[in-house]
């Protein structure tokens, strides 16, 4: 019954998507507003069908319906309830099912949000594109990735999920958030293609999709951070990012989407970078499909990827269709995509955004090349190649440092043009703060040049952020706002600006953490008998014995390790190894003592023997917690940027440190308004 219900729901979803395409195309051809309104409503049928299919699968997982192949291969009676539920996205077919549900949610959002503009051809074409994407994934689930395929003989018990996927509660959050980001990129892609088809290549389509793009980008950012945290807490190798190909598959669309979020400001403001923005949106969507292929086709040997499957050709075919079709449309509209604006000065905010775009594009190319080249070499030359961390670290570090520099400088640059006096006034204090931090770091023994530069630029960026916020607070105070209302009024005056500053602060925290970890991490392996101690980086580790526990799910062996520093007892920690039924080797679980400045990271290299001897991996990882804090700041900043803008926006007064009294400033000078506009675009005073 569950399998039949699921297949029926998938068929209904596919038919609904197809009918949506047909009805909308008929409405466009006949210019029939009634048909266009009806076409939008099929989005709700898609959402309902995908929800029923997901409920049917969860029902089958929870009730252990092993007559369904997916349940038998990814569930067992001993699997805890949490990991029974997360079994929906523990393997290929279920993850595509979750993908379809999230796609249905975004489709329904588009239908609701644009219901009053159903007759607009751009909205109709965007819905057609989204329905085409939806139809592809539902056909995929009805064909080679059918999650409701039945077994000829029902087993008495299932195999259970991959042990790595039932070893940490982050599995309940990391994949869904990542999919919310991946699938959400369908919305801006749909409107970009609709703009190309209709020829309405102004800034209207950007306005319609800006919030949806930011939401998807926020989910993708948090999903990537949680994935790094999962790797750190589960895999036991002491790190959080190994440039694994499947990790890179999630990073690639994040890079191009980040570039788009920045450059779209230039198009909205100056009408420039139209081709760039369309290309970035298309590239982001194509990279999500490529990431889906890398993760779910089985072409990669990775702890993150699924086993070999027949959908690889389908995904590559769809990727080729999307890429070729998009390139043809952009080439067709080439003449009308010429931007009316131009860059007036290389020292301006729009020029900084353009350089930012180029750096993000270069970073994406570097990561893409390192990810795909081994696959191409194997396919074309039958050679096994591996591109490891040295390549990625060597190639990405200079680009990352350059982006950090731009993040520090760009917010202080006016639009169009500026003068040296303005730059000195706006940048001198943050720059000296950065130099001071570099000097202090050098005095404390930091010698690695990239680490020193990262610390300095991070301080430079923080100084610029503090200066921007101080200007906004001062403007509100001068305007007579009560002191307890100043922060809220400031943020509501320009949520996009201040949300972006909080996101930048999160990225600075992550950059400092990465630089610290790469320069100051201490690792060691020690072999101890019961009662023996060793000292690493000033900490004393004493092996006090082992503990064995068993459940229906697994058998776990823990090594009890007491940690001390001087006279302080920091507690006893227990790195473990677990054996799951059917697993050929043990799954390690590290024990982590997290602190604001460093983590103590313990793993079992070899489990305790009967003679109570154990080999323990010890890592002292500095500043790692700031990666997770930085991810939290990015999430908070994204939420702030999504706040509605208040009607009253306070602009800094005409007289002040950033603008002299008199007839007016030189070209490009002026106060930095809370919304990031310079004096030529924003009148001085309080704007209603």
Order of alpha helices (4+ residues) and beta strands (2+ residues): alpha-alpha-alpha-alpha-alpha-alpha-alpha-alpha-alpha-alpha-alpha-alpha-alpha-alpha-alpha-alpha-alpha-beta-beta-beta-beta-beta-beta-beta-beta-beta-alpha-beta-beta
